[in-house]
Amino acid sequence: MKTLITVLATLWLLAGCNTIAGMGKDISNAGSSIENAANSNKKKQ
C-alpha cells in the first residue's frame, strides 16, 4: 500500500511540471515555502 501511495504521489508531482525546468521551479518554490515557515516560526519565539 505504501508503494502505491508513493508511486501515485510521484506521478502527481511529475504531472504538475511538464519539463525539468518546471520541476526545478517547483522544488525551488517548495524550499522557499519551508524557509519562510521556518523564519516565521523563528520570529514567534
PDBQT receptor file of N, H, CA, C and O in Angstrom, charges set to zero:
ATOM      1  N   MET A   1       0.819  -1.192   0.000  1.00  0.00    +0.000 N 
ATOM      2  CA  MET A   1       0.000   0.000   0.000  1.00  0.00    +0.000 C 
ATOM      3  C   MET A   1       0.866   1.260   0.000  1.00  0.00    +0.000 C 
ATOM      4  O   MET A   1       0.576   2.229  -0.702  1.00  0.00    +0.000 OA
ATOM      5  N   LYS A   2       1.947   1.228   0.810  1.00  0.00    +0.000 N 
ATOM      6  H   LYS A   2       2.183   0.441   1.380  1.00  0.00    +0.000 HD
ATOM      7  CA  LYS A   2       2.852   2.376   0.862  1.00  0.00    +0.000 C 
ATOM      8  C   LYS A   2       3.469   2.660  -0.504  1.00  0.00    +0.000 C 
ATOM      9  O   LYS A   2       3.606   3.812  -0.914  1.00  0.00    +0.000 OA
ATOM     10  N   THR A   3       3.835   1.591  -1.192  1.00  0.00    +0.000 N 
ATOM     11  H   THR A   3       3.723   0.655  -0.859  1.00  0.00    +0.000 HD
ATOM     12  CA  THR A   3       4.458   1.735  -2.506  1.00  0.00    +0.000 C 
ATOM     13  C   THR A   3       3.485   2.371  -3.491  1.00  0.00    +0.000 C 
ATOM     14  O   THR A   3       3.871   3.232  -4.281  1.00  0.00    +0.000 OA
ATOM     15  N   LEU A   4       2.242   1.954  -3.446  1.00  0.00    +0.000 N 
ATOM     16  H   LEU A   4       1.928   1.254  -2.804  1.00  0.00    +0.000 HD
ATOM     17  CA  LEU A   4       1.228   2.502  -4.345  1.00  0.00    +0.000 C 
ATOM     18  C   LEU A   4       1.051   3.995  -4.094  1.00  0.00    +0.000 C 
ATOM     19  O   LEU A   4       0.986   4.781  -5.039  1.00  0.00    +0.000 OA
ATOM     20  N   ILE A   5       0.973   4.383  -2.841  1.00  0.00    +0.000 N 
ATOM     21  H   ILE A   5       1.026   3.745  -2.073  1.00  0.00    +0.000 HD
ATOM     22  CA  ILE A   5       0.822   5.794  -2.500  1.00  0.00    +0.000 C 
ATOM     23  C   ILE A   5       2.034   6.591  -2.975  1.00  0.00    +0.000 C 
ATOM     24  O   ILE A   5       1.887   7.694  -3.501  1.00  0.00    +0.000 OA
ATOM     25  N   THR A   6       3.218   6.039  -2.791  1.00  0.00    +0.000 N 
ATOM     26  H   THR A   6       3.337   5.142  -2.364  1.00  0.00    +0.000 HD
ATOM     27  CA  THR A   6       4.447   6.714  -3.227  1.00  0.00    +0.000 C 
ATOM     28  C   THR A   6       4.457   6.894  -4.742  1.00  0.00    +0.000 C 
ATOM     29  O   THR A   6       4.796   7.966  -5.243  1.00  0.00    +0.000 OA
ATOM     30  N   VAL A   7       4.089   5.851  -5.461  1.00  0.00    +0.000 N 
ATOM     31  H   VAL A   7       3.814   4.980  -5.054  1.00  0.00    +0.000 HD
ATOM     32  CA  VAL A   7       4.065   5.917  -6.928  1.00  0.00    +0.000 C 
ATOM     33  C   VAL A   7       3.037   6.946  -7.390  1.00  0.00    +0.000 C 
ATOM     34  O   VAL A   7       3.326   7.748  -8.278  1.00  0.00    +0.000 OA
ATOM     35  N   LEU A   8       1.851   6.933  -6.807  1.00  0.00    +0.000 N 
ATOM     36  H   LEU A   8       1.616   6.281  -6.086  1.00  0.00    +0.000 HD
ATOM     37  CA  LEU A   8       0.813   7.881  -7.200  1.00  0.00    +0.000 C 
ATOM     38  C   LEU A   8       1.220   9.318  -6.881  1.00  0.00    +0.000 C 
ATOM     39  O   LEU A   8       0.970  10.224  -7.676  1.00  0.00    +0.000 OA
ATOM     40  N   ALA A   9       1.837   9.527  -5.742  1.00  0.00    +0.000 N 
ATOM     41  H   ALA A   9       2.040   8.790  -5.097  1.00  0.00    +0.000 HD
ATOM     42  CA  ALA A   9       2.294  10.868  -5.374  1.00  0.00    +0.000 C 
ATOM     43  C   ALA A   9       3.372  11.348  -6.347  1.00  0.00    +0.000 C 
ATOM     44  O   ALA A   9       3.369  12.509  -6.756  1.00  0.00    +0.000 OA
ATOM     45  N   THR A  10       4.272  10.473  -6.708  1.00  0.00    +0.000 N 
ATOM     46  H   THR A  10       4.274   9.530  -6.375  1.00  0.00    +0.000 HD
ATOM     47  CA  THR A  10       5.335  10.828  -7.652  1.00  0.00    +0.000 C 
ATOM     48  C   THR A  10       4.754  11.179  -9.014  1.00  0.00    +0.000 C 
ATOM     49  O   THR A  10       5.156  12.167  -9.628  1.00  0.00    +0.000 OA
ATOM     50  N   LEU A  11       3.822  10.381  -9.483  1.00  0.00    +0.000 N 
ATOM     51  H   LEU A  11       3.496   9.578  -8.984  1.00  0.00    +0.000 HD
ATOM     52  CA  LEU A  11       3.189  10.666 -10.771  1.00  0.00    +0.000 C 
ATOM     53  C   LEU A  11       2.433  11.989 -10.736  1.00  0.00    +0.000 C 
ATOM     54  O   LEU A  11       2.458  12.749 -11.704  1.00  0.00    +0.000 OA
ATOM     55  N   TRP A  12       1.767  12.262  -9.629  1.00  0.00    +0.000 N 
ATOM     56  H   TRP A  12       1.746  11.645  -8.842  1.00  0.00    +0.000 HD
ATOM     57  CA  TRP A  12       1.023  13.507  -9.490  1.00  0.00    +0.000 C 
ATOM     58  C   TRP A  12       1.972  14.707  -9.535  1.00  0.00    +0.000 C 
ATOM     59  O   TRP A  12       1.684  15.712 -10.187  1.00  0.00    +0.000 OA
ATOM     60  N   LEU A  13       3.101  14.594  -8.840  1.00  0.00    +0.000 N 
ATOM     61  H   LEU A  13       3.334  13.778  -8.311  1.00  0.00    +0.000 HD
ATOM     62  CA  LEU A  13       4.082  15.683  -8.844  1.00  0.00    +0.000 C 
ATOM     63  C   LEU A  13       4.673  15.887 -10.225  1.00  0.00    +0.000 C 
ATOM     64  O   LEU A  13       4.845  17.022 -10.668  1.00  0.00    +0.000 OA
ATOM     65  N   LEU A  14       4.983  14.796 -10.906  1.00  0.00    +0.000 N 
ATOM     66  H   LEU A  14       4.842  13.874 -10.545  1.00  0.00    +0.000 HD
ATOM     67  CA  LEU A  14       5.580  14.903 -12.239  1.00  0.00    +0.000 C 
ATOM     68  C   LEU A  14       4.579  15.439 -13.260  1.00  0.00    +0.000 C 
ATOM     69  O   LEU A  14       4.970  16.104 -14.219  1.00  0.00    +0.000 OA
ATOM     70  N   ALA A  15       3.319  15.160 -13.067  1.00  0.00    +0.000 N 
ATOM     71  H   ALA A  15       3.001  14.619 -12.288  1.00  0.00    +0.000 HD
ATOM     72  CA  ALA A  15       2.300  15.666 -13.988  1.00  0.00    +0.000 C 
ATOM     73  C   ALA A  15       2.161  17.178 -13.864  1.00  0.00    +0.000 C 
ATOM     74  O   ALA A  15       1.792  17.850 -14.826  1.00  0.00    +0.000 OA
ATOM     75  N   GLY A  16       2.453  17.709 -12.690  1.00  0.00    +0.000 N 
ATOM     76  H   GLY A  16       2.752  17.163 -11.908  1.00  0.00    +0.000 HD
ATOM     77  CA  GLY A  16       2.344  19.146 -12.463  1.00  0.00    +0.000 C 
ATOM     78  C   GLY A  16       3.470  19.938 -13.104  1.00  0.00    +0.000 C 
ATOM     79  O   GLY A  16       3.323  21.137 -13.341  1.00  0.00    +0.000 OA
ATOM     80  N   CYS A  17       4.566  19.302 -13.380  1.00  0.00    +0.000 N 
ATOM     81  H   CYS A  17       4.685  18.328 -13.187  1.00  0.00    +0.000 HD
ATOM     82  CA  CYS A  17       5.686  20.013 -14.009  1.00  0.00    +0.000 C 
ATOM     83  C   CYS A  17       6.089  19.251 -15.266  1.00  0.00    +0.000 C 
ATOM     84  O   CYS A  17       6.636  18.151 -15.192  1.00  0.00    +0.000 OA
ATOM     85  N   ASN A  18       5.816  19.838 -16.394  1.00  0.00    +0.000 N 
ATOM     86  H   ASN A  18       5.371  20.732 -16.454  1.00  0.00    +0.000 HD
ATOM     87  CA  ASN A  18       5.988  19.152 -17.674  1.00  0.00    +0.000 C 
ATOM     88  C   ASN A  18       7.431  19.058 -18.133  1.00  0.00    +0.000 C 
ATOM     89  O   ASN A  18       7.751  18.240 -18.995  1.00  0.00    +0.000 OA
ATOM     90  N   THR A  19       8.301  19.874 -17.578  1.00  0.00    +0.000 N 
ATOM     91  H   THR A  19       8.041  20.539 -16.878  1.00  0.00    +0.000 HD
ATOM     92  CA  THR A  19       9.690  19.867 -18.022  1.00  0.00    +0.000 C 
ATOM     93  C   THR A  19      10.616  19.806 -16.814  1.00  0.00    +0.000 C 
ATOM     94  O   THR A  19      10.180  19.980 -15.676  1.00  0.00    +0.000 OA
ATOM     95  N   ILE A  20      11.860  19.565 -17.065  1.00  0.00    +0.000 N 
ATOM     96  H   ILE A  20      12.213  19.424 -17.990  1.00  0.00    +0.000 HD
ATOM     97  CA  ILE A  20      12.863  19.557 -15.992  1.00  0.00    +0.000 C 
ATOM     98  C   ILE A  20      12.956  20.947 -15.371  1.00  0.00    +0.000 C 
ATOM     99  O   ILE A  20      13.098  21.084 -14.156  1.00  0.00    +0.000 OA
ATOM    100  N   ALA A  21      12.874  21.983 -16.216  1.00  0.00    +0.000 N 
ATOM    101  H   ALA A  21      12.758  21.872 -17.203  1.00  0.00    +0.000 HD
ATOM    102  CA  ALA A  21      12.913  23.353 -15.692  1.00  0.00    +0.000 C 
ATOM    103  C   ALA A  21      11.725  23.609 -14.778  1.00  0.00    +0.000 C 
ATOM    104  O   ALA A  21      11.862  24.253 -13.738  1.00  0.00    +0.000 OA
ATOM    105  N   GLY A  22      10.576  23.112 -15.161  1.00  0.00    +0.000 N 
ATOM    106  H   GLY A  22      10.465  22.589 -16.006  1.00  0.00    +0.000 HD
ATOM    107  CA  GLY A  22       9.379  23.258 -14.332  1.00  0.00    +0.000 C 
ATOM    108  C   GLY A  22       9.537  22.533 -13.013  1.00  0.00    +0.000 C 
ATOM    109  O   GLY A  22       9.101  23.026 -11.972  1.00  0.00    +0.000 OA
ATOM    110  N   MET A  23      10.159  21.365 -13.050  1.00  0.00    +0.000 N 
ATOM    111  H   MET A  23      10.513  20.965 -13.895  1.00  0.00    +0.000 HD
ATOM    112  CA  MET A  23      10.388  20.611 -11.825  1.00  0.00    +0.000 C 
ATOM    113  C   MET A  23      11.348  21.378 -10.919  1.00  0.00    +0.000 C 
ATOM    114  O   MET A  23      11.160  21.407  -9.703  1.00  0.00    +0.000 OA
ATOM    115  N   GLY A  24      12.359  21.989 -11.493  1.00  0.00    +0.000 N 
ATOM    116  H   GLY A  24      12.512  21.965 -12.481  1.00  0.00    +0.000 HD
ATOM    117  CA  GLY A  24      13.302  22.788 -10.707  1.00  0.00    +0.000 C 
ATOM    118  C   GLY A  24      12.613  23.954 -10.030  1.00  0.00    +0.000 C 
ATOM    119  O   GLY A  24      12.895  24.261  -8.871  1.00  0.00    +0.000 OA
ATOM    120  N   LYS A  25      11.711  24.606 -10.749  1.00  0.00    +0.000 N 
ATOM    121  H   LYS A  25      11.482  24.357 -11.690  1.00  0.00    +0.000 HD
ATOM    122  CA  LYS A  25      10.957  25.721 -10.166  1.00  0.00    +0.000 C 
ATOM    123  C   LYS A  25      10.069  25.233  -9.027  1.00  0.00    +0.000 C 
ATOM    124  O   LYS A  25       9.966  25.889  -7.991  1.00  0.00    +0.000 OA
ATOM    125  N   ASP A  26       9.426  24.081  -9.220  1.00  0.00    +0.000 N 
ATOM    126  H   ASP A  26       9.510  23.548 -10.062  1.00  0.00    +0.000 HD
ATOM    127  CA  ASP A  26       8.565  23.526  -8.173  1.00  0.00    +0.000 C 
ATOM    128  C   ASP A  26       9.368  23.218  -6.919  1.00  0.00    +0.000 C 
ATOM    129  O   ASP A  26       8.928  23.515  -5.808  1.00  0.00    +0.000 OA
ATOM    130  N   ILE A  27      10.541  22.625  -7.093  1.00  0.00    +0.000 N 
ATOM    131  H   ILE A  27      10.898  22.384  -7.995  1.00  0.00    +0.000 HD
ATOM    132  CA  ILE A  27      11.389  22.283  -5.945  1.00  0.00    +0.000 C 
ATOM    133  C   ILE A  27      11.875  23.556  -5.264  1.00  0.00    +0.000 C 
ATOM    134  O   ILE A  27      11.937  23.627  -4.036  1.00  0.00    +0.000 OA
ATOM    135  N   SER A  28      12.217  24.553  -6.058  1.00  0.00    +0.000 N 
ATOM    136  H   SER A  28      12.167  24.496  -7.055  1.00  0.00    +0.000 HD
ATOM    137  CA  SER A  28      12.667  25.836  -5.505  1.00  0.00    +0.000 C 
ATOM    138  C   SER A  28      11.553  26.497  -4.697  1.00  0.00    +0.000 C 
ATOM    139  O   SER A  28      11.789  27.016  -3.607  1.00  0.00    +0.000 OA
ATOM    140  N   ASN A  29      10.344  26.473  -5.240  1.00  0.00    +0.000 N 
ATOM    141  H   ASN A  29      10.152  26.051  -6.126  1.00  0.00    +0.000 HD
ATOM    142  CA  ASN A  29       9.205  27.062  -4.534  1.00  0.00    +0.000 C 
ATOM    143  C   ASN A  29       8.920  26.326  -3.227  1.00  0.00    +0.000 C 
ATOM    144  O   ASN A  29       8.596  26.950  -2.217  1.00  0.00    +0.000 OA
ATOM    145  N   ALA A  30       9.040  25.016  -3.250  1.00  0.00    +0.000 N 
ATOM    146  H   ALA A  30       9.304  24.510  -4.071  1.00  0.00    +0.000 HD
ATOM    147  CA  ALA A  30       8.827  24.238  -2.023  1.00  0.00    +0.000 C 
ATOM    148  C   ALA A  30       9.884  24.599  -0.985  1.00  0.00    +0.000 C 
ATOM    149  O   ALA A  30       9.567  24.744   0.196  1.00  0.00    +0.000 OA
ATOM    150  N   GLY A  31      11.123  24.743  -1.410  1.00  0.00    +0.000 N 
ATOM    151  H   GLY A  31      11.380  24.625  -2.369  1.00  0.00    +0.000 HD
ATOM    152  CA  GLY A  31      12.193  25.129  -0.495  1.00  0.00    +0.000 C 
ATOM    153  C   GLY A  31      11.974  26.514   0.083  1.00  0.00    +0.000 C 
ATOM    154  O   GLY A  31      12.221  26.748   1.266  1.00  0.00    +0.000 OA
ATOM    155  N   SER A  32      11.510  27.433  -0.754  1.00  0.00    +0.000 N 
ATOM    156  H   SER A  32      11.309  27.243  -1.716  1.00  0.00    +0.000 HD
ATOM    157  CA  SER A  32      11.225  28.795  -0.290  1.00  0.00    +0.000 C 
ATOM    158  C   SER A  32      10.099  28.793   0.732  1.00  0.00    +0.000 C 
ATOM    159  O   SER A  32      10.149  29.530   1.717  1.00  0.00    +0.000 OA
ATOM    160  N   SER A  33       9.088  27.974   0.503  1.00  0.00    +0.000 N 
ATOM    161  H   SER A  33       9.047  27.375  -0.297  1.00  0.00    +0.000 HD
ATOM    162  CA  SER A  33       7.975  27.887   1.444  1.00  0.00    +0.000 C 
ATOM    163  C   SER A  33       8.434  27.360   2.793  1.00  0.00    +0.000 C 
ATOM    164  O   SER A  33       8.016  27.859   3.838  1.00  0.00    +0.000 OA
ATOM    165  N   ILE A  34       9.284  26.365   2.768  1.00  0.00    +0.000 N 
ATOM    166  H   ILE A  34       9.624  25.960   1.919  1.00  0.00    +0.000 HD
ATOM    167  CA  ILE A  34       9.817  25.805   4.016  1.00  0.00    +0.000 C 
ATOM    168  C   ILE A  34      10.666  26.842   4.733  1.00  0.00    +0.000 C 
ATOM    169  O   ILE A  34      10.575  26.994   5.951  1.00  0.00    +0.000 OA
ATOM    170  N   GLU A  35      11.489  27.555   3.976  1.00  0.00    +0.000 N 
ATOM    171  H   GLU A  35      11.562  27.431   2.987  1.00  0.00    +0.000 HD
ATOM    172  CA  GLU A  35      12.334  28.587   4.567  1.00  0.00    +0.000 C 
ATOM    173  C   GLU A  35      11.492  29.698   5.189  1.00  0.00    +0.000 C 
ATOM    174  O   GLU A  35      11.789  30.158   6.292  1.00  0.00    +0.000 OA
ATOM    175  N   ASN A  36      10.447  30.130   4.489  1.00  0.00    +0.000 N 
ATOM    176  H   ASN A  36      10.206  29.756   3.593  1.00  0.00    +0.000 HD
ATOM    177  CA  ASN A  36       9.573  31.174   5.015  1.00  0.00    +0.000 C 
ATOM    178  C   ASN A  36       8.864  30.726   6.286  1.00  0.00    +0.000 C 
ATOM    179  O   ASN A  36       8.723  31.503   7.231  1.00  0.00    +0.000 OA
ATOM    180  N   ALA A  37       8.421  29.477   6.309  1.00  0.00    +0.000 N 
ATOM    181  H   ALA A  37       8.536  28.846   5.542  1.00  0.00    +0.000 HD
ATOM    182  CA  ALA A  37       7.759  28.951   7.507  1.00  0.00    +0.000 C 
ATOM    183  C   ALA A  37       8.734  28.891   8.671  1.00  0.00    +0.000 C 
ATOM    184  O   ALA A  37       8.359  29.194   9.804  1.00  0.00    +0.000 OA
ATOM    185  N   ALA A  38       9.966  28.510   8.416  1.00  0.00    +0.000 N 
ATOM    186  H   ALA A  38      10.270  28.264   7.495  1.00  0.00    +0.000 HD
ATOM    187  CA  ALA A  38      10.968  28.435   9.473  1.00  0.00    +0.000 C 
ATOM    188  C   ALA A  38      11.280  29.826  10.011  1.00  0.00    +0.000 C 
ATOM    189  O   ALA A  38      11.383  30.016  11.223  1.00  0.00    +0.000 OA
ATOM    190  N   ASN A  39      11.433  30.803   9.110  1.00  0.00    +0.000 N 
ATOM    191  H   ASN A  39      11.350  30.648   8.126  1.00  0.00    +0.000 HD
ATOM    192  CA  ASN A  39      11.704  32.176   9.546  1.00  0.00    +0.000 C 
ATOM    193  C   ASN A  39      10.540  32.748  10.346  1.00  0.00    +0.000 C 
ATOM    194  O   ASN A  39      10.741  33.447  11.339  1.00  0.00    +0.000 OA
ATOM    195  N   SER A  40       9.320  32.445   9.903  1.00  0.00    +0.000 N 
ATOM    196  H   SER A  40       9.157  31.877   9.096  1.00  0.00    +0.000 HD
ATOM    197  CA  SER A  40       8.133  32.925  10.604  1.00  0.00    +0.000 C 
ATOM    198  C   SER A  40       8.057  32.319  12.004  1.00  0.00    +0.000 C 
ATOM    199  O   SER A  40       7.716  33.001  12.970  1.00  0.00    +0.000 OA
ATOM    200  N   ASN A  41       8.376  31.050  12.096  1.00  0.00    +0.000 N 
ATOM    201  H   ASN A  41       8.653  30.496  11.311  1.00  0.00    +0.000 HD
ATOM    202  CA  ASN A  41       8.351  30.348  13.373  1.00  0.00    +0.000 C 
ATOM    203  C   ASN A  41       9.448  30.876  14.300  1.00  0.00    +0.000 C 
ATOM    204  O   ASN A  41       9.259  30.979  15.512  1.00  0.00    +0.000 OA
ATOM    205  N   LYS A  42      10.591  31.206  13.710  1.00  0.00    +0.000 N 
ATOM    206  H   LYS A  42      10.745  31.123  12.726  1.00  0.00    +0.000 HD
ATOM    207  CA  LYS A  42      11.733  31.721  14.496  1.00  0.00    +0.000 C 
ATOM    208  C   LYS A  42      11.373  33.079  15.118  1.00  0.00    +0.000 C 
ATOM    209  O   LYS A  42      11.738  33.357  16.260  1.00  0.00    +0.000 OA
ATOM    210  N   LYS A  43      10.656  33.919  14.360  1.00  0.00    +0.000 N 
ATOM    211  H   LYS A  43      10.360  33.693  13.433  1.00  0.00    +0.000 HD
ATOM    212  CA  LYS A  43      10.276  35.245  14.841  1.00  0.00    +0.000 C 
ATOM    213  C   LYS A  43       9.306  35.152  16.021  1.00  0.00    +0.000 C 
ATOM    214  O   LYS A  43       9.308  36.017  16.897  1.00  0.00    +0.000 OA
ATOM    215  N   LYS A  44       8.475  34.102  16.046  1.00  0.00    +0.000 N 
ATOM    216  H   LYS A  44       8.473  33.399  15.334  1.00  0.00    +0.000 HD
ATOM    217  CA  LYS A  44       7.485  33.938  17.106  1.00  0.00    +0.000 C 
ATOM    218  C   LYS A  44       8.130  33.575  18.428  1.00  0.00    +0.000 C 
ATOM    219  O   LYS A  44       7.545  33.813  19.485  1.00  0.00    +0.000 OA
ATOM    220  N   GLN A  45       9.326  33.002  18.391  1.00  0.00    +0.000 N 
ATOM    221  H   GLN A  45       9.802  32.808  17.533  1.00  0.00    +0.000 HD
ATOM    222  CA  GLN A  45       9.966  32.523  19.623  1.00  0.00    +0.000 C 
ATOM    223  C   GLN A  45      10.657  33.596  20.333  1.00  0.00    +0.000 C 
ATOM    224  O   GLN A  45      11.246  33.358  21.388  1.00  0.00    +0.000 OA
TER     225      GLN A  45
